[in-house]
Amino acid sequence: MSVSPEQVVAVAKSNLEAGLKSSVAAVNTVFAGVETLSALNLKTARASFDDGVAYLKAVAAVKDPQQLLALQAGLLVPSLEKAVAYGRAVAEVGAKVKSELTAQYEAEVASLLGQVNGSLENLFKNAPAGSEAAVSAVKGALAQANAAYAEASKNVKAAVAQAEAQLDSAAAAAVENLTKTTAAAASALKAA
């Protein structure tokens, strides 16, 4: 089997175009995530400014120290809830970008594996007589490598999902505990 220079150039050009296409898609995905995160940050900064102004107005209207303590205690839980919501929103943006990049990566890997398998099949068709055992061994090794990759990918996805679930659970527990503690402190202030 002989390969002409034109075939080599065509393959190189095809690979360059495919690489450029996947690179542009990945960069566009990252830019979209940055744009979303920037919009979230601007929205959060505006809300924080508005909350600060409202707090200062409330402080100016306070008549005694207990009212001030109650005002401060009343701000703790909403502030924490907003911080947790912001963290979740950032995590969602990151998860979306990660998911899109992972899908692009997996499509590239599948395409590459298809090309490699196609090339190997062409090579195997032109293998000399008596090399059937070697061809069979290479095919078996490729099948095992593909299966190992699929299993590893599945395990990583499961581990990431479990970690995300544990993080969500821990954040919810922290908010719940802080809410209870703040309510108890506010109750104690009223009793005093």
VOGU-3710 file (C-alpha; in Angstrom, 3 decimals, decimal comma):
1> msvspeqvva> 0,000/0,000/0,000  1,494/3,299/-1,101  0,529/6,759/0,076  0,797/9,730/-2,248  1,927/13,178/-1,099  -1,528/14,500/-2,002  -3,117/12,023/0,417  -0,747/13,096/3,204  -1,533/16,773/2,565  -5,283/16,059/2,487
11> vaksnleagl> -5,114/14,200/5,808  -2,997/16,924/7,391  -5,395/19,611/6,166  -8,378/17,661/7,440  -6,743/17,184/10,842  -5,828/20,882/11,039  -9,387/21,945/10,193  -10,844/19,512/12,739  -8,425/20,714/15,426  -9,235/24,343/14,691
21> kssvaavntv> -12,964/23,619/14,792  -12,727/21,865/18,161  -10,466/24,590/19,580  -12,872/27,336/18,517  -15,794/25,403/20,032  -13,928/24,978/23,331  -12,924/28,654/23,506  -16,483/29,748/22,676  -17,771/27,540/25,486  -15,308/29,065/27,945
31> fagvetlsal> -16,171/32,611/26,795  -19,880/31,906/27,245  -19,168/30,730/30,795  -17,103/33,846/31,526  -19,893/36,058/30,168  -22,453/34,299/32,369  -20,199/34,565/35,399  -19,560/38,265/34,709  -23,297/38,949/34,503  -23,811/37,064/37,771
41> nlktarasfd> -21,058/39,079/39,454  -22,541/42,390/38,281  -25,995/41,363/39,466  -24,566/40,284/42,834  -22,583/43,511/43,219  -25,692/45,574/42,498  -27,774/43,580/44,975  -25,042/43,903/47,610  -24,927/47,663/47,113  -28,710/47,927/47,391
51> dgvaylkava> -28,670/45,753/50,533  -25,948/47,930/52,054  -27,938/51,098/51,440  -31,054/49,523/52,958  -29,042/48,373/55,989  -27,592/51,841/56,565  -31,077/53,331/56,407  -32,279/50,744/58,947  -29,311/51,491/61,224  -30,123/55,203/61,071
61> avkdpqqlla> -33,665/54,455/62,254  -32,540/52,359/65,266  -33,600/53,764/68,631  -31,747/51,538/71,100  -28,881/48,979/71,244  -31,233/45,970/71,366  -32,814/47,035/68,089  -29,339/47,276/66,584  -28,437/43,774/67,811  -31,726/42,410/66,495
71> lqagllvpsl> -31,101/44,121/63,139  -27,629/42,596/62,901  -28,879/39,147/63,914  -31,660/39,412/61,353  -29,148/40,048/58,582  -26,980/37,025/59,272  -29,215/34,313/57,805  -30,266/36,244/54,672  -26,618/37,134/54,031  -25,561/33,516/54,379
81> ekavaygrav> -28,414/32,358/52,161  -27,378/34,871/49,509  -23,756/33,721/49,753  -24,803/30,089/49,392  -27,060/30,977/46,442  -24,174/32,847/44,801  -21,865/29,888/45,372  -24,419/27,552/43,848  -24,879/29,835/40,848  -21,105/29,935/40,295
91> aevgakvkse> -20,981/26,146/40,649  -23,807/25,806/38,109  -21,933/27,958/35,600  -18,803/25,872/36,166  -20,762/22,625/35,882  -22,375/23,769/32,637  -19,028/24,740/31,110  -17,458/21,493/32,338  -20,337/19,485/30,909  -20,114/21,175/27,517
101> ltaqyeaeva> -16,329/20,822/27,374  -16,599/17,177/28,430  -19,140/16,510/25,682  -16,851/18,173/23,135  -13,874/16,181/24,428  -15,798/12,903/24,328  -16,928/13,613/20,757  -13,316/14,316/19,767  -12,123/11,112/21,431  -14,864/9,099/19,728
111> sllgqvngsl> -13,941/10,617/16,358  -10,255/9,960/16,936  -10,920/6,375/17,985  -13,045/5,899/14,877  -10,235/7,193/12,686  -7,647/5,028/14,440  -9,865/1,954/14,175  -10,534/2,675/10,493  -6,839/3,076/9,797  -6,030/-0,112/11,674
121> enlfknapag> -8,702/-2,029/9,771  -7,139/-0,868/6,502  -3,741/-1,915/7,824  -5,088/-5,300/8,910  -6,646/-5,900/5,489  -3,232/-5,474/3,922  -1,388/-7,519/6,545  0,799/-10,288/5,163  -0,399/-13,857/5,275  0,339/-15,638/8,549
131> seaavsavkg> -0,090/-12,512/10,704  -3,632/-13,363/11,794  -2,544/-14,052/15,391  -0,794/-10,684/15,686  -3,782/-8,887/14,149  -6,106/-10,664/16,563  -3,895/-9,725/19,528  -3,837/-6,048/18,495  -7,624/-6,032/18,055  -8,053/-7,596/21,501
141> alaqanaaya> -5,736/-5,051/23,090  -7,652/-2,204/21,447  -10,956/-3,595/22,652  -9,588/-3,858/26,209  -8,203/-0,312/26,074  -11,558/1,041/24,859  -13,394/-0,842/27,615  -10,964/0,433/30,263  -11,411/4,017/29,037  -15,210/3,675/29,131
151> easknvkaav> -15,110/2,219/32,662  -12,717/4,892/33,942  -14,870/7,631/32,424  -17,986/6,163/34,070  -16,247/5,955/37,458  -15,006/9,561/37,293  -18,496/10,810/36,442  -19,968/8,865/39,372  -17,335/10,242/41,771  -17,988/13,826/40,619
161> aqaeaqldsa> -21,742/13,380/41,042  -21,255/11,991/44,543  -18,944/14,861/45,532  -21,435/17,435/44,226  -24,268/15,792/46,188  -22,190/15,797/49,369  -21,282/19,460/48,900  -24,942/20,403/48,405  -25,889/18,451/51,515  -23,175/20,111/53,601
171> aaaavenltk> -24,211/23,594/52,437  -27,857/22,910/53,257  -26,903/21,643/56,723  -24,758/24,719/57,372  -27,581/27,074/56,406  -30,037/25,124/58,560  -27,709/25,183/61,580  -27,040/28,890/61,206  -30,750/29,600/60,901  -31,437/27,705/64,134
181> ttaaaasalk> -28,560/29,419/65,942  -29,665/32,860/64,789  -33,256/32,187/65,809  -32,071/31,082/69,246  -29,897/34,201/69,592  -32,753/36,461/68,522  -35,039/34,749/71,031  -32,467/35,274/73,774  -32,175/38,961/72,861  -35,932/39,394/73,117
191> aa> -35,973/37,702/76,497  -33,208/39,957/77,820
//
